[in-house]
């Protein structure tokens, strides 16, 4: 049973990091990694730390279904890559607002982002 949207939003509002699970494009196995995120209304933005070279990003290009875990809540979400060079900077700015300039400096390549529509 999917989580209630308000409970998931509440967990996300209290978290700085979520666990992201993707399906390995070669292995087919579930791979889980901690990631930063920005949540706005029913949108969840993800920014791969090494941009298009990030392994989890390459995996979601093959299978755009992810699972997120925030606190005690889990959700299955379909994602869409953001590759437009006019839209990616807007996502980067959302991350800068949440995590600061020092946080953004941890990202080595800012050429893509990911959008998930929450349930």
Protein Blocks (a to p, Z undefined) as FASTA:
>chain_A
ZZdfklmmmmmmmpcbdcdddddfklopacddddddddehjaccdddfkljmlmklmmmm
mmmcdcddehjbccdddddddfbfklmmmmmmmmmmmnojmlmmmpmbdfbccddddZZ
